């Protein structure tokens, strides 16, 4: 899966929103791009402080919003973090850089999308 | 309900999620299909927003920091209206535990993430629809409870009960109020139609059953009134109305209706009917009693009518004599029972003390002679005529006990109703009045007959006496004259003086008798009325009086005088007397001036009351007049205000005048003052009534004062 964004998901999301679908999608992208860095930062801190609850919560949130906008790979990564927060010793987790890298790609892809709108 | 309806109603959705992205997503998704959206980012906010916004539905994220969705859901349940607001929890797809917790916390439903938008919208819509449906149902139930409560209140107030007959099952249900109407204790209602019908009075059963059949067959309203007999034997009236319900094939399913106790109404209706009938009867009988003025008829009518009215075996009237004895004077008795009519009873039968009681209006009511609280001898006494019950009311005439009105029941004892007693009393009162009137009439008739008789006798006497007195008087005058002619010279002066005086006296007596004859003959020898010209009559009178007018140097002025219907000779007599008097009673130094004239006026007949047109004939003089205090006297026979030596005359003249005027239906009055002349006014009706024109006595060819 090369593209960081599953355009089909985004397309169906737009369709579902109806008439002003693209405007809403744009608004959603703005919201996502604003929130996601904070969540990634929070995840990074939670891992550092070994705060499982916070990790789980933030990963869960980022998982679903990412899935909504078609950032399927990012969403899957978040899900892994969520599962780890419940089962493994989170101090051993080293997925934050990977998360940040994925998000950087998603961000670019979304910004391009946003410009099309 | 479709989305259009949702748009129209624009339901308010409260989105509770800590994730801003999620909230935005939900808001936009739902706004797109017509919802209004409010947001809360945590549990506390959610509770506050819920309380002040009253959302129609809550979308609640299960996983939130601080207060998670489950606690929030639990707390939402405690807020008012929460039972009506659906809560849709958003949980993770794979998390069965969360789903269980969501329902345990009171969520209405759940939806999993990632959210499938179509599913969300469908679910929200369904939840709202069912919520609304439940709400509507709840309101309907509430309303129906309310109206049921109101209906129950009204039915209770109206003392009505409801019934519901399932025709297919033949089972009958009563409301609490209905059982007492049938005299049943609560809970013992009739279970079937037949049981109900059995409770209806046997005489009413057929028409009640018919009414039910008709209502079912024709689909019309059932409405009837019937009697029921309670277990205690008392009779009650029930009014009932109902309606039949059918299925599609016009098959009767149910009959539902109300019933109410109408005993009081029926009772007052019956009482009213009785009263009307009673007063009608009373009026009828009273009329019959009062129509007669014959005592015998009054008594007979009363006993006959009362006997029929009361259906008594015997009704009689016991007449009480002043000495205490009494007799049965009238009786109406059913054949087969002894007749008492005509029997008389000694004073001992009816002691004075009893008479006093009855005089005070006492009524004796005996329902059963055997058990009556009266002396055994009285019981024996009345039992000889088979009397078993009796009713006695007094008949009072001007507060005197005249007799008794008695009703007997012979076949059996009898309970006398209060209205029967009252009726008998009232009829006895009416009898008293009728008898009093009859007595008065009798007395009045007797008096009038006596008066007529004595009047006729008196007139006959006057006429005969006057006539028979003439003969000896003529002889006295005739022989007196012969004595004077033949032996006048032989007599001494004194003898001649005696003779003169005797003859003067005889002449006066002659005049007196003449006048009396005239007076008595005004009615006995009257002539029929004809047309009389009073002006002509006056001229005749004046020529008769010519000598006197010349002697007194007097003058008579005659004005307009009418033509009237009258007895011509009597009119002449009337004017002769009045004008004669006017000339006679003149002042010494002043010649008489007499005015005779007429004018138009009215008179009031004592019997008629209203004024009728009349002529007034006036004779006015300038003579000596008289004091009006003697007014009553001057018209009476032999009444004179002056001595014979002053003014000649018999004192009969004005009495004749008055009698003539009265015979003509008029009146004669006078006005005067001593020394100022006198005015006599004759008032005569313009039209003489029928019958006046017919003379009361045998007509004579010519009225002759000399007989």
Interface residues (C-beta under 8 A of the other chain):
Chain A: X16 X17 X18 X19 X20 X24 X27 X28 X31 X32 X35 X57 X60 X61 X64 X65 X67 X68
Chain B: X18 X19 X20 X21 X22 X24 X25 X28 X29 X32 X33 X63 X65 X92 X113 X114 X117 X118
